[in-house]
Amino acid sequence: MVVILATILFICPGQINWLTGWIFVSMYVCIIVISVIVIPLGQELVEERTGIKEGVKVWDKSITIVGSILYPLGIFVVAG
């Protein structure tokens, strides 16, 4: 995903020596690295918060599913 994001980000302006783009990609990579390090430390908390709970309304589940699909696509659109 990082490679696709960086490709779109640098193809649109037509130059690879764009400092702001490199800063964005670097920050994105840092967030991913930190997430990979921190998430395993709180595995119980992650399992508790990511599971589907009982008594959740149907419309709330639908919004969550649509949002989880559209959010990554939105990142590519904004990067482009």
mmCIF file of the N, C-alpha and C atoms, coordinates in Angstrom:
data_MODEL
# 
_entry.id   MODEL 
# 
loop_
_atom_site.group_PDB 
_atom_site.id 
_atom_site.type_symbol 
_atom_site.label_atom_id 
_atom_site.label_alt_id 
_atom_site.label_comp_id 
_atom_site.label_asym_id 
_atom_site.label_entity_id 
_atom_site.label_seq_id 
_atom_site.pdbx_PDB_ins_code 
_atom_site.Cartn_x 
_atom_site.Cartn_y 
_atom_site.Cartn_z 
_atom_site.occupancy 
_atom_site.B_iso_or_equiv 
_atom_site.pdbx_formal_charge 
_atom_site.auth_seq_id 
_atom_site.auth_comp_id 
_atom_site.auth_asym_id 
_atom_site.auth_atom_id 
_atom_site.pdbx_PDB_model_num 
ATOM 1   N N  . MET A 1 1  ? 0.818   -1.183 0.000   1.00 0.00 ? 1  MET A N  1 
ATOM 2   C CA . MET A 1 1  ? 0.000   0.000  0.000   1.00 0.00 ? 1  MET A CA 1 
ATOM 3   C C  . MET A 1 1  ? 0.871   1.260  0.000   1.00 0.00 ? 1  MET A C  1 
ATOM 4   N N  . VAL A 1 2  ? 1.991   1.211  0.717   1.00 0.00 ? 2  VAL A N  1 
ATOM 5   C CA . VAL A 1 2  ? 2.888   2.368  0.760   1.00 0.00 ? 2  VAL A CA 1 
ATOM 6   C C  . VAL A 1 2  ? 3.472   2.636  -0.625  1.00 0.00 ? 2  VAL A C  1 
ATOM 7   N N  . VAL A 1 3  ? 3.823   1.595  -1.331  1.00 0.00 ? 3  VAL A N  1 
ATOM 8   C CA . VAL A 1 3  ? 4.397   1.759  -2.671  1.00 0.00 ? 3  VAL A CA 1 
ATOM 9   C C  . VAL A 1 3  ? 3.356   2.350  -3.629  1.00 0.00 ? 3  VAL A C  1 
ATOM 10  N N  . ILE A 1 4  ? 2.123   1.857  -3.559  1.00 0.00 ? 4  ILE A N  1 
ATOM 11  C CA . ILE A 1 4  ? 1.060   2.387  -4.417  1.00 0.00 ? 4  ILE A CA 1 
ATOM 12  C C  . ILE A 1 4  ? 0.799   3.853  -4.080  1.00 0.00 ? 4  ILE A C  1 
ATOM 13  N N  . LEU A 1 5  ? 0.720   4.156  -2.792  1.00 0.00 ? 5  LEU A N  1 
ATOM 14  C CA . LEU A 1 5  ? 0.498   5.526  -2.353  1.00 0.00 ? 5  LEU A CA 1 
ATOM 15  C C  . LEU A 1 5  ? 1.606   6.452  -2.844  1.00 0.00 ? 5  LEU A C  1 
ATOM 16  N N  . ALA A 1 6  ? 2.853   6.031  -2.679  1.00 0.00 ? 6  ALA A N  1 
ATOM 17  C CA . ALA A 1 6  ? 3.985   6.850  -3.116  1.00 0.00 ? 6  ALA A CA 1 
ATOM 18  C C  . ALA A 1 6  ? 3.998   7.006  -4.634  1.00 0.00 ? 6  ALA A C  1 
ATOM 19  N N  . THR A 1 7  ? 3.660   5.949  -5.352  1.00 0.00 ? 7  THR A N  1 
ATOM 20  C CA . THR A 1 7  ? 3.628   6.018  -6.815  1.00 0.00 ? 7  THR A CA 1 
ATOM 21  C C  . THR A 1 7  ? 2.603   7.043  -7.286  1.00 0.00 ? 7  THR A C  1 
ATOM 22  N N  . ILE A 1 8  ? 1.404   6.956  -6.749  1.00 0.00 ? 8  ILE A N  1 
ATOM 23  C CA . ILE A 1 8  ? 0.370   7.917  -7.124  1.00 0.00 ? 8  ILE A CA 1 
ATOM 24  C C  . ILE A 1 8  ? 0.788   9.323  -6.731  1.00 0.00 ? 8  ILE A C  1 
ATOM 25  N N  . LEU A 1 9  ? 1.361   9.442  -5.556  1.00 0.00 ? 9  LEU A N  1 
ATOM 26  C CA . LEU A 1 9  ? 1.747   10.753 -5.033  1.00 0.00 ? 9  LEU A CA 1 
ATOM 27  C C  . LEU A 1 9  ? 2.799   11.426 -5.900  1.00 0.00 ? 9  LEU A C  1 
ATOM 28  N N  . PHE A 1 10 ? 3.735   10.665 -6.448  1.00 0.00 ? 10 PHE A N  1 
ATOM 29  C CA . PHE A 1 10 ? 4.809   11.270 -7.237  1.00 0.00 ? 10 PHE A CA 1 
ATOM 30  C C  . PHE A 1 10 ? 4.513   11.304 -8.741  1.00 0.00 ? 10 PHE A C  1 
ATOM 31  N N  . ILE A 1 11 ? 3.603   10.470 -9.230  1.00 0.00 ? 11 ILE A N  1 
ATOM 32  C CA . ILE A 1 11 ? 3.252   10.510 -10.649 1.00 0.00 ? 11 ILE A CA 1 
ATOM 33  C C  . ILE A 1 11 ? 2.415   11.746 -10.968 1.00 0.00 ? 11 ILE A C  1 
ATOM 34  N N  . CYS A 1 12 ? 1.503   12.088 -10.076 1.00 0.00 ? 12 CYS A N  1 
ATOM 35  C CA . CYS A 1 12 ? 0.602   13.222 -10.350 1.00 0.00 ? 12 CYS A CA 1 
ATOM 36  C C  . CYS A 1 12 ? 1.345   14.538 -10.573 1.00 0.00 ? 12 CYS A C  1 
ATOM 37  N N  . PRO A 1 13 ? 2.311   14.916 -9.727  1.00 0.00 ? 13 PRO A N  1 
ATOM 38  C CA . PRO A 1 13 ? 3.028   16.166 -10.027 1.00 0.00 ? 13 PRO A CA 1 
ATOM 39  C C  . PRO A 1 13 ? 4.097   15.983 -11.101 1.00 0.00 ? 13 PRO A C  1 
ATOM 40  N N  . GLY A 1 14 ? 4.451   14.745 -11.414 1.00 0.00 ? 14 GLY A N  1 
ATOM 41  C CA . GLY A 1 14 ? 5.420   14.484 -12.464 1.00 0.00 ? 14 GLY A CA 1 
ATOM 42  C C  . GLY A 1 14 ? 6.869   14.679 -12.049 1.00 0.00 ? 14 GLY A C  1 
ATOM 43  N N  . GLN A 1 15 ? 7.123   14.648 -10.766 1.00 0.00 ? 15 GLN A N  1 
ATOM 44  C CA . GLN A 1 15 ? 8.515   14.793 -10.307 1.00 0.00 ? 15 GLN A CA 1 
ATOM 45  C C  . GLN A 1 15 ? 8.735   13.949 -9.053  1.00 0.00 ? 15 GLN A C  1 
ATOM 46  N N  . ILE A 1 16 ? 9.939   13.441 -8.920  1.00 0.00 ? 16 ILE A N  1 
ATOM 47  C CA . ILE A 1 16 ? 10.273  12.593 -7.779  1.00 0.00 ? 16 ILE A CA 1 
ATOM 48  C C  . ILE A 1 16 ? 10.997  13.383 -6.686  1.00 0.00 ? 16 ILE A C  1 
ATOM 49  N N  . ASN A 1 17 ? 11.481  14.551 -7.012  1.00 0.00 ? 17 ASN A N  1 
ATOM 50  C CA . ASN A 1 17 ? 12.231  15.343 -6.034  1.00 0.00 ? 17 ASN A CA 1 
ATOM 51  C C  . ASN A 1 17 ? 11.327  16.354 -5.324  1.00 0.00 ? 17 ASN A C  1 
ATOM 52  N N  . TRP A 1 18 ? 10.159  15.906 -4.918  1.00 0.00 ? 18 TRP A N  1 
ATOM 53  C CA . TRP A 1 18 ? 9.180   16.729 -4.228  1.00 0.00 ? 18 TRP A CA 1 
ATOM 54  C C  . TRP A 1 18 ? 9.314   16.490 -2.729  1.00 0.00 ? 18 TRP A C  1 
ATOM 55  N N  . LEU A 1 19 ? 9.868   17.445 -2.016  1.00 0.00 ? 19 LEU A N  1 
ATOM 56  C CA . LEU A 1 19 ? 10.184  17.296 -0.594  1.00 0.00 ? 19 LEU A CA 1 
ATOM 57  C C  . LEU A 1 19 ? 8.950   17.015 0.248   1.00 0.00 ? 19 LEU A C  1 
ATOM 58  N N  . THR A 1 20 ? 7.874   17.724 0.023   1.00 0.00 ? 20 THR A N  1 
ATOM 59  C CA . THR A 1 20 ? 6.661   17.523 0.815   1.00 0.00 ? 20 THR A CA 1 
ATOM 60  C C  . THR A 1 20 ? 6.115   16.107 0.637   1.00 0.00 ? 20 THR A C  1 
ATOM 61  N N  . GLY A 1 21 ? 6.190   15.582 -0.572  1.00 0.00 ? 21 GLY A N  1 
ATOM 62  C CA . GLY A 1 21 ? 5.749   14.210 -0.817  1.00 0.00 ? 21 GLY A CA 1 
ATOM 63  C C  . GLY A 1 21 ? 6.587   13.204 -0.055  1.00 0.00 ? 21 GLY A C  1 
ATOM 64  N N  . TRP A 1 22 ? 7.904   13.405 -0.045  1.00 0.00 ? 22 TRP A N  1 
ATOM 65  C CA . TRP A 1 22 ? 8.783   12.497 0.703   1.00 0.00 ? 22 TRP A CA 1 
ATOM 66  C C  . TRP A 1 22 ? 8.531   12.585 2.205   1.00 0.00 ? 22 TRP A C  1 
ATOM 67  N N  . ILE A 1 23 ? 8.234   13.774 2.694   1.00 0.00 ? 23 ILE A N  1 
ATOM 68  C CA . ILE A 1 23 ? 7.917   13.922 4.121   1.00 0.00 ? 23 ILE A CA 1 
ATOM 69  C C  . ILE A 1 23 ? 6.633   13.166 4.445   1.00 0.00 ? 23 ILE A C  1 
ATOM 70  N N  . PHE A 1 24 ? 5.620   13.283 3.582   1.00 0.00 ? 24 PHE A N  1 
ATOM 71  C CA . PHE A 1 24 ? 4.360   12.574 3.794   1.00 0.00 ? 24 PHE A CA 1 
ATOM 72  C C  . PHE A 1 24 ? 4.569   11.066 3.808   1.00 0.00 ? 24 PHE A C  1 
ATOM 73  N N  . VAL A 1 25 ? 5.292   10.556 2.811   1.00 0.00 ? 25 VAL A N  1 
ATOM 74  C CA . VAL A 1 25 ? 5.537   9.108  2.741   1.00 0.00 ? 25 VAL A CA 1 
ATOM 75  C C  . VAL A 1 25 ? 6.342   8.643  3.954   1.00 0.00 ? 25 VAL A C  1 
ATOM 76  N N  . SER A 1 26 ? 7.322   9.420  4.378   1.00 0.00 ? 26 SER A N  1 
ATOM 77  C CA . SER A 1 26 ? 8.134   9.064  5.555   1.00 0.00 ? 26 SER A CA 1 
ATOM 78  C C  . SER A 1 26 ? 7.286   9.015  6.819   1.00 0.00 ? 26 SER A C  1 
ATOM 79  N N  . MET A 1 27 ? 6.402   9.993  6.980   1.00 0.00 ? 27 MET A N  1 
ATOM 80  C CA . MET A 1 27 ? 5.530   9.996  8.156   1.00 0.00 ? 27 MET A CA 1 
ATOM 81  C C  . MET A 1 27 ? 4.580   8.805  8.119   1.00 0.00 ? 27 MET A C  1 
ATOM 82  N N  . TYR A 1 28 ? 4.083   8.467  6.950   1.00 0.00 ? 28 TYR A N  1 
ATOM 83  C CA . TYR A 1 28 ? 3.184   7.328  6.792   1.00 0.00 ? 28 TYR A CA 1 
ATOM 84  C C  . TYR A 1 28 ? 3.896   6.025  7.167   1.00 0.00 ? 28 TYR A C  1 
ATOM 85  N N  . VAL A 1 29 ? 5.126   5.875  6.708   1.00 0.00 ? 29 VAL A N  1 
ATOM 86  C CA . VAL A 1 29 ? 5.915   4.682  7.044   1.00 0.00 ? 29 VAL A CA 1 
ATOM 87  C C  . VAL A 1 29 ? 6.186   4.640  8.547   1.00 0.00 ? 29 VAL A C  1 
ATOM 88  N N  . CYS A 1 30 ? 6.494   5.771  9.160   1.00 0.00 ? 30 CYS A N  1 
ATOM 89  C CA . CYS A 1 30 ? 6.733   5.815  10.614  1.00 0.00 ? 30 CYS A CA 1 
ATOM 90  C C  . CYS A 1 30 ? 5.501   5.376  11.386  1.00 0.00 ? 30 CYS A C  1 
ATOM 91  N N  . ILE A 1 31 ? 4.328   5.821  10.955  1.00 0.00 ? 31 ILE A N  1 
ATOM 92  C CA . ILE A 1 31 ? 3.085   5.418  11.629  1.00 0.00 ? 31 ILE A CA 1 
ATOM 93  C C  . ILE A 1 31 ? 2.880   3.910  11.519  1.00 0.00 ? 31 ILE A C  1 
ATOM 94  N N  . ILE A 1 32 ? 3.154   3.350  10.358  1.00 0.00 ? 32 ILE A N  1 
ATOM 95  C CA . ILE A 1 32 ? 3.004   1.903  10.180  1.00 0.00 ? 32 ILE A CA 1 
ATOM 96  C C  . ILE A 1 32 ? 3.991   1.147  11.072  1.00 0.00 ? 32 ILE A C  1 
ATOM 97  N N  . VAL A 1 33 ? 5.239   1.594  11.111  1.00 0.00 ? 33 VAL A N  1 
ATOM 98  C CA . VAL A 1 33 ? 6.256   0.928  11.939  1.00 0.00 ? 33 VAL A CA 1 
ATOM 99  C C  . VAL A 1 33 ? 5.872   1.005  13.412  1.00 0.00 ? 33 VAL A C  1 
ATOM 100 N N  . ILE A 1 34 ? 5.444   2.169  13.860  1.00 0.00 ? 34 ILE A N  1 
ATOM 101 C CA . ILE A 1 34 ? 5.035   2.310  15.268  1.00 0.00 ? 34 ILE A CA 1 
ATOM 102 C C  . ILE A 1 34 ? 3.841   1.415  15.566  1.00 0.00 ? 34 ILE A C  1 
ATOM 103 N N  . SER A 1 35 ? 2.888   1.333  14.642  1.00 0.00 ? 35 SER A N  1 
ATOM 104 C CA . SER A 1 35 ? 1.727   0.468  14.848  1.00 0.00 ? 35 SER A CA 1 
ATOM 105 C C  . SER A 1 35 ? 2.131   -0.995 14.962  1.00 0.00 ? 35 SER A C  1 
ATOM 106 N N  . VAL A 1 36 ? 3.065   -1.415 14.134  1.00 0.00 ? 36 VAL A N  1 
ATOM 107 C CA . VAL A 1 36 ? 3.516   -2.812 14.171  1.00 0.00 ? 36 VAL A CA 1 
ATOM 108 C C  . VAL A 1 36 ? 4.219   -3.121 15.495  1.00 0.00 ? 36 VAL A C  1 
ATOM 109 N N  . ILE A 1 37 ? 4.868   -2.122 16.064  1.00 0.00 ? 37 ILE A N  1 
ATOM 110 C CA . ILE A 1 37 ? 5.566   -2.326 17.340  1.00 0.00 ? 37 ILE A CA 1 
ATOM 111 C C  . ILE A 1 37 ? 4.596   -2.264 18.514  1.00 0.00 ? 37 ILE A C  1 
ATOM 112 N N  . VAL A 1 38 ? 3.656   -1.324 18.498  1.00 0.00 ? 38 VAL A N  1 
ATOM 113 C CA . VAL A 1 38 ? 2.792   -1.078 19.651  1.00 0.00 ? 38 VAL A CA 1 
ATOM 114 C C  . VAL A 1 38 ? 1.615   -2.046 19.731  1.00 0.00 ? 38 VAL A C  1 
ATOM 115 N N  . ILE A 1 39 ? 1.004   -2.396 18.623  1.00 0.00 ? 39 ILE A N  1 
ATOM 116 C CA . ILE A 1 39 ? -0.198  -3.236 18.647  1.00 0.00 ? 39 ILE A CA 1 
ATOM 117 C C  . ILE A 1 39 ? 0.031   -4.583 19.332  1.00 0.00 ? 39 ILE A C  1 
ATOM 118 N N  . PRO A 1 40 ? 1.132   -5.285 19.080  1.00 0.00 ? 40 PRO A N  1 
ATOM 119 C CA . PRO A 1 40 ? 1.310   -6.557 19.785  1.00 0.00 ? 40 PRO A CA 1 
ATOM 120 C C  . PRO A 1 40 ? 1.441   -6.398 21.305  1.00 0.00 ? 40 PRO A C  1 
ATOM 121 N N  . LEU A 1 41 ? 1.829   -5.239 21.788  1.00 0.00 ? 41 LEU A N  1 
ATOM 122 C CA . LEU A 1 41 ? 1.971   -5.026 23.230  1.00 0.00 ? 41 LEU A CA 1 
ATOM 123 C C  . LEU A 1 41 ? 0.618   -5.001 23.927  1.00 0.00 ? 41 LEU A C  1 
ATOM 124 N N  . GLY A 1 42 ? -0.418  -4.523 23.269  1.00 0.00 ? 42 GLY A N  1 
ATOM 125 C CA . GLY A 1 42 ? -1.753  -4.446 23.863  1.00 0.00 ? 42 GLY A CA 1 
ATOM 126 C C  . GLY A 1 42 ? -2.733  -5.349 23.152  1.00 0.00 ? 42 GLY A C  1 
ATOM 127 N N  . GLN A 1 43 ? -2.371  -6.594 22.957  1.00 0.00 ? 43 GLN A N  1 
ATOM 128 C CA . GLN A 1 43 ? -3.186  -7.518 22.172  1.00 0.00 ? 43 GLN A CA 1 
ATOM 129 C C  . GLN A 1 43 ? -4.579  -7.712 22.777  1.00 0.00 ? 43 GLN A C  1 
ATOM 130 N N  . GLU A 1 44 ? -4.679  -7.773 24.105  1.00 0.00 ? 44 GLU A N  1 
ATOM 131 C CA . GLU A 1 44 ? -5.985  -7.956 24.740  1.00 0.00 ? 44 GLU A CA 1 
ATOM 132 C C  . GLU A 1 44 ? -6.894  -6.756 24.459  1.00 0.00 ? 44 GLU A C  1 
ATOM 133 N N  . LEU A 1 45 ? -6.336  -5.562 24.520  1.00 0.00 ? 45 LEU A N  1 
ATOM 134 C CA . LEU A 1 45 ? -7.110  -4.355 24.255  1.00 0.00 ? 45 LEU A CA 1 
ATOM 135 C C  . LEU A 1 45 ? -7.565  -4.318 22.796  1.00 0.00 ? 45 LEU A C  1 
ATOM 136 N N  . VAL A 1 46 ? -6.697  -4.709 21.881  1.00 0.00 ? 46 VAL A N  1 
ATOM 137 C CA . VAL A 1 46 ? -7.049  -4.734 20.459  1.00 0.00 ? 46 VAL A CA 1 
ATOM 138 C C  . VAL A 1 46 ? -8.189  -5.726 20.224  1.00 0.00 ? 46 VAL A C  1 
ATOM 139 N N  . GLU A 1 47 ? -8.112  -6.908 20.812  1.00 0.00 ? 47 GLU A N  1 
ATOM 140 C CA . GLU A 1 47 ? -9.163  -7.909 20.636  1.00 0.00 ? 47 GLU A CA 1 
ATOM 141 C C  . GLU A 1 47 ? -10.479 -7.416 21.207  1.00 0.00 ? 47 GLU A C  1 
ATOM 142 N N  . GLU A 1 48 ? -10.423 -6.725 22.349  1.00 0.00 ? 48 GLU A N  1 
ATOM 143 C CA . GLU A 1 48 ? -11.642 -6.218 22.971  1.00 0.00 ? 48 GLU A CA 1 
ATOM 144 C C  . GLU A 1 48 ? -12.307 -5.143 22.112  1.00 0.00 ? 48 GLU A C  1 
ATOM 145 N N  . ARG A 1 49 ? -11.524 -4.275 21.528  1.00 0.00 ? 49 ARG A N  1 
ATOM 146 C CA . ARG A 1 49 ? -12.085 -3.140 20.790  1.00 0.00 ? 49 ARG A CA 1 
ATOM 147 C C  . ARG A 1 49 ? -12.422 -3.449 19.341  1.00 0.00 ? 49 ARG A C  1 
ATOM 148 N N  . THR A 1 50 ? -11.851 -4.489 18.753  1.00 0.00 ? 50 THR A N  1 
ATOM 149 C CA . THR A 1 50 ? -12.127 -4.789 17.348  1.00 0.00 ? 50 THR A CA 1 
ATOM 150 C C  . THR A 1 50 ? -13.218 -5.823 17.140  1.00 0.00 ? 50 THR A C  1 
ATOM 151 N N  . GLY A 1 51 ? -13.607 -6.510 18.182  1.00 0.00 ? 51 GLY A N  1 
ATOM 152 C CA . GLY A 1 51 ? -14.648 -7.516 18.040  1.00 0.00 ? 51 GLY A CA 1 
ATOM 153 C C  . GLY A 1 51 ? -16.028 -6.893 17.925  1.00 0.00 ? 51 GLY A C  1 
ATOM 154 N N  . ILE A 1 52 ? -16.936 -7.585 17.251  1.00 0.00 ? 52 ILE A N  1 
ATOM 155 C CA . ILE A 1 52 ? -18.317 -7.119 17.132  1.00 0.00 ? 52 ILE A CA 1 
ATOM 156 C C  . ILE A 1 52 ? -19.037 -7.485 18.419  1.00 0.00 ? 52 ILE A C  1 
ATOM 157 N N  . LYS A 1 53 ? -19.623 -6.501 19.032  1.00 0.00 ? 53 LYS A N  1 
ATOM 158 C CA . LYS A 1 53 ? -20.294 -6.686 20.322  1.00 0.00 ? 53 LYS A CA 1 
ATOM 159 C C  . LYS A 1 53 ? -21.752 -7.069 20.125  1.00 0.00 ? 53 LYS A C  1 
ATOM 160 N N  . GLU A 1 54 ? -22.336 -7.608 21.163  1.00 0.00 ? 54 GLU A N  1 
ATOM 161 C CA . GLU A 1 54 ? -23.756 -7.943 21.158  1.00 0.00 ? 54 GLU A CA 1 
ATOM 162 C C  . GLU A 1 54 ? -24.571 -6.666 21.320  1.00 0.00 ? 54 GLU A C  1 
ATOM 163 N N  . GLY A 1 55 ? -25.716 -6.615 20.674  1.00 0.00 ? 55 GLY A N  1 
ATOM 164 C CA . GLY A 1 55 ? -26.629 -5.500 20.833  1.00 0.00 ? 55 GLY A CA 1 
ATOM 165 C C  . GLY A 1 55 ? -26.298 -4.281 19.979  1.00 0.00 ? 55 GLY A C  1 
ATOM 166 N N  . VAL A 1 56 ? -25.404 -4.427 19.018  1.00 0.00 ? 56 VAL A N  1 
ATOM 167 C CA . VAL A 1 56 ? -25.065 -3.313 18.138  1.00 0.00 ? 56 VAL A CA 1 
ATOM 168 C C  . VAL A 1 56 ? -26.152 -3.203 17.064  1.00 0.00 ? 56 VAL A C  1 
ATOM 169 N N  . LYS A 1 57 ? -26.567 -1.972 16.800  1.00 0.00 ? 57 LYS A N  1 
ATOM 170 C CA . LYS A 1 57 ? -27.626 -1.754 15.812  1.00 0.00 ? 57 LYS A CA 1 
ATOM 171 C C  . LYS A 1 57 ? -27.128 -2.107 14.404  1.00 0.00 ? 57 LYS A C  1 
ATOM 172 N N  . VAL A 1 58 ? -28.054 -2.537 13.548  1.00 0.00 ? 58 VAL A N  1 
ATOM 173 C CA . VAL A 1 58 ? -27.727 -2.970 12.193  1.00 0.00 ? 58 VAL A CA 1 
ATOM 174 C C  . VAL A 1 58 ? -27.124 -1.807 11.392  1.00 0.00 ? 58 VAL A C  1 
ATOM 175 N N  . TRP A 1 59 ? -27.688 -0.609 11.520  1.00 0.00 ? 59 TRP A N  1 
ATOM 176 C CA . TRP A 1 59 ? -27.188 0.532  10.757  1.00 0.00 ? 59 TRP A CA 1 
ATOM 177 C C  . TRP A 1 59 ? -25.771 0.897  11.173  1.00 0.00 ? 59 TRP A C  1 
ATOM 178 N N  . ASP A 1 60 ? -25.432 0.668  12.434  1.00 0.00 ? 60 ASP A N  1 
ATOM 179 C CA . ASP A 1 60 ? -24.088 0.972  12.914  1.00 0.00 ? 60 ASP A CA 1 
ATOM 180 C C  . ASP A 1 60 ? -23.071 0.004  12.321  1.00 0.00 ? 60 ASP A C  1 
ATOM 181 N N  . LYS A 1 61 ? -23.456 -1.260 12.214  1.00 0.00 ? 61 LYS A N  1 
ATOM 182 C CA . LYS A 1 61 ? -22.579 -2.245 11.573  1.00 0.00 ? 61 LYS A CA 1 
ATOM 183 C C  . LYS A 1 61 ? -22.372 -1.894 10.102  1.00 0.00 ? 61 LYS A C  1 
ATOM 184 N N  . SER A 1 62 ? -23.444 -1.462 9.426   1.00 0.00 ? 62 SER A N  1 
ATOM 185 C CA . SER A 1 62 ? -23.357 -1.105 8.007   1.00 0.00 ? 62 SER A CA 1 
ATOM 186 C C  . SER A 1 62 ? -22.421 0.076  7.794   1.00 0.00 ? 62 SER A C  1 
ATOM 187 N N  . ILE A 1 63 ? -22.544 1.096  8.641   1.00 0.00 ? 63 ILE A N  1 
ATOM 188 C CA . ILE A 1 63 ? -21.670 2.258  8.526   1.00 0.00 ? 63 ILE A CA 1 
ATOM 189 C C  . ILE A 1 63 ? -20.219 1.863  8.740   1.00 0.00 ? 63 ILE A C  1 
ATOM 190 N N  . THR A 1 64 ? -19.969 0.992  9.692   1.00 0.00 ? 64 THR A N  1 
ATOM 191 C CA . THR A 1 64 ? -18.606 0.542  9.971   1.00 0.00 ? 64 THR A CA 1 
ATOM 192 C C  . THR A 1 64 ? -18.022 -0.222 8.783   1.00 0.00 ? 64 THR A C  1 
ATOM 193 N N  . ILE A 1 65 ? -18.796 -1.097 8.194   1.00 0.00 ? 65 ILE A N  1 
ATOM 194 C CA . ILE A 1 65 ? -18.314 -1.880 7.048   1.00 0.00 ? 65 ILE A CA 1 
ATOM 195 C C  . ILE A 1 65 ? -18.028 -0.970 5.854   1.00 0.00 ? 65 ILE A C  1 
ATOM 196 N N  . VAL A 1 66 ? -18.956 -0.063 5.552   1.00 0.00 ? 66 VAL A N  1 
ATOM 197 C CA . VAL A 1 66 ? -18.759 0.855  4.422   1.00 0.00 ? 66 VAL A CA 1 
ATOM 198 C C  . VAL A 1 66 ? -17.549 1.750  4.672   1.00 0.00 ? 66 VAL A C  1 
ATOM 199 N N  . GLY A 1 67 ? -17.418 2.254  5.894   1.00 0.00 ? 67 GLY A N  1 
ATOM 200 C CA . GLY A 1 67 ? -16.285 3.112  6.231   1.00 0.00 ? 67 GLY A CA 1 
ATOM 201 C C  . GLY A 1 67 ? -14.954 2.392  6.140   1.00 0.00 ? 67 GLY A C  1 
ATOM 202 N N  . SER A 1 68 ? -14.929 1.127  6.532   1.00 0.00 ? 68 SER A N  1 
ATOM 203 C CA . SER A 1 68 ? -13.668 0.392  6.479   1.00 0.00 ? 68 SER A CA 1 
ATOM 204 C C  . SER A 1 68 ? -13.250 0.080  5.040   1.00 0.00 ? 68 SER A C  1 
ATOM 205 N N  . ILE A 1 69 ? -14.190 0.122  4.121   1.00 0.00 ? 69 ILE A N  1 
ATOM 206 C CA . ILE A 1 69 ? -13.860 -0.075 2.707   1.00 0.00 ? 69 ILE A CA 1 
ATOM 207 C C  . ILE A 1 69 ? -13.498 1.259  2.047   1.00 0.00 ? 69 ILE A C  1 
ATOM 208 N N  . LEU A 1 70 ? -14.264 2.297  2.349   1.00 0.00 ? 70 LEU A N  1 
ATOM 209 C CA . LEU A 1 70 ? -14.050 3.582  1.693   1.00 0.00 ? 70 LEU A CA 1 
ATOM 210 C C  . LEU A 1 70 ? -12.832 4.338  2.211   1.00 0.00 ? 70 LEU A C  1 
ATOM 211 N N  . TYR A 1 71 ? -12.462 4.138  3.470   1.00 0.00 ? 71 TYR A N  1 
ATOM 212 C CA . TYR A 1 71 ? -11.328 4.885  4.035   1.00 0.00 ? 71 TYR A CA 1 
ATOM 213 C C  . TYR A 1 71 ? -10.024 4.604  3.292   1.00 0.00 ? 71 TYR A C  1 
ATOM 214 N N  . PRO A 1 72 ? -9.638  3.341  3.073   1.00 0.00 ? 72 PRO A N  1 
ATOM 215 C CA . PRO A 1 72 ? -8.400  3.107  2.319   1.00 0.00 ? 72 PRO A CA 1 
ATOM 216 C C  . PRO A 1 72 ? -8.476  3.640  0.887   1.00 0.00 ? 72 PRO A C  1 
ATOM 217 N N  . LEU A 1 73 ? -9.643  3.538  0.253   1.00 0.00 ? 73 LEU A N  1 
ATOM 218 C CA . LEU A 1 73 ? -9.787  4.084  -1.091  1.00 0.00 ? 73 LEU A CA 1 
ATOM 219 C C  . LEU A 1 73 ? -9.667  5.599  -1.073  1.00 0.00 ? 73 LEU A C  1 
ATOM 220 N N  . GLY A 1 74 ? -10.178 6.220  -0.031  1.00 0.00 ? 74 GLY A N  1 
ATOM 221 C CA . GLY A 1 74 ? -10.077 7.668  0.104   1.00 0.00 ? 74 GLY A CA 1 
ATOM 222 C C  . GLY A 1 74 ? -8.647  8.137  0.219   1.00 0.00 ? 74 GLY A C  1 
ATOM 223 N N  . ILE A 1 75 ? -7.806  7.338  0.860   1.00 0.00 ? 75 ILE A N  1 
ATOM 224 C CA . ILE A 1 75 ? -6.384  7.694  0.978   1.00 0.00 ? 75 ILE A CA 1 
ATOM 225 C C  . ILE A 1 75 ? -5.754  7.796  -0.406  1.00 0.00 ? 75 ILE A C  1 
ATOM 226 N N  . PHE A 1 76 ? -6.064  6.843  -1.285  1.00 0.00 ? 76 PHE A N  1 
ATOM 227 C CA . PHE A 1 76 ? -5.517  6.876  -2.644  1.00 0.00 ? 76 PHE A CA 1 
ATOM 228 C C  . PHE A 1 76 ? -6.044  8.074  -3.431  1.00 0.00 ? 76 PHE A C  1 
ATOM 229 N N  . VAL A 1 77 ? -7.316  8.389  -3.266  1.00 0.00 ? 77 VAL A N  1 
ATOM 230 C CA . VAL A 1 77 ? -7.903  9.523  -3.984  1.00 0.00 ? 77 VAL A CA 1 
ATOM 231 C C  . VAL A 1 77 ? -7.262  10.825 -3.528  1.00 0.00 ? 77 VAL A C  1 
ATOM 232 N N  . VAL A 1 78 ? -7.107  10.995 -2.227  1.00 0.00 ? 78 VAL A N  1 
ATOM 233 C CA . VAL A 1 78 ? -6.493  12.214 -1.711  1.00 0.00 ? 78 VAL A CA 1 
ATOM 234 C C  . VAL A 1 78 ? -5.033  12.302 -2.126  1.00 0.00 ? 78 VAL A C  1 
ATOM 235 N N  . ALA A 1 79 ? -4.333  11.185 -2.110  1.00 0.00 ? 79 ALA A N  1 
ATOM 236 C CA . ALA A 1 79 ? -2.926  11.192 -2.532  1.00 0.00 ? 79 ALA A CA 1 
ATOM 237 C C  . ALA A 1 79 ? -2.819  11.567 -4.001  1.00 0.00 ? 79 ALA A C  1 
ATOM 238 N N  . GLY A 1 80 ? -3.781  11.126 -4.806  1.00 0.00 ? 80 GLY A N  1 
ATOM 239 C CA . GLY A 1 80 ? -3.758  11.455 -6.234  1.00 0.00 ? 80 GLY A CA 1 
ATOM 240 C C  . GLY A 1 80 ? -4.088  12.891 -6.476  1.00 0.00 ? 80 GLY A C  1 
# 
